[in-house]
Amino acid sequence: MSWAAIWIMVAGAFGFKAFGVLGLSRFTDGAGRSFQAITALIPASLFTALIVVQTVVADEKLVLDARAWGVGAGIVAVWRRAPFTAVVVVAMAVTAFVRWQTLV
């Protein structure tokens, strides 16, 4: 890949980010409040999609292993309104326990 192509992609990525911050800000006035509410949900949905893909897909196949148990435990912890650190620790502990049980 050439340096020119890299700089074009860098400029394009920066341009899209600048447009999102500066150009789309006019939609947040008045009727644009729904637009702002929708865009506030985008990071959560992207994060959820990444978690699902990393949890249940391996080598382009559906795999339900210890990771699925850990994510399930994390979901329960979030549902019970546990702090974020506790959610991560619970998910890690359940995943480690299930992996340990499958080795024994």
Number of C-alpha atoms within 10 A of each C-alpha: 5 6 8 9 10 11 11 11 12 11 12 12 12 12 12 12 12 12 12 11 11 10 11 13 13 10 13 13 11 8 9 14 12 13 14 15 11 10 11 11 10 11 10 11 11 11 10 12 12 11 13 14 12 12 19 16 12 11 6 8 8 11 13 12 14 21 21 20 20 24 21 16 21 22 15 15 19 15 10 10 11 14 10 12 9 14 22 17 15 21 23 18 14 20 21 16 15 16 15 11 10 10 7 5
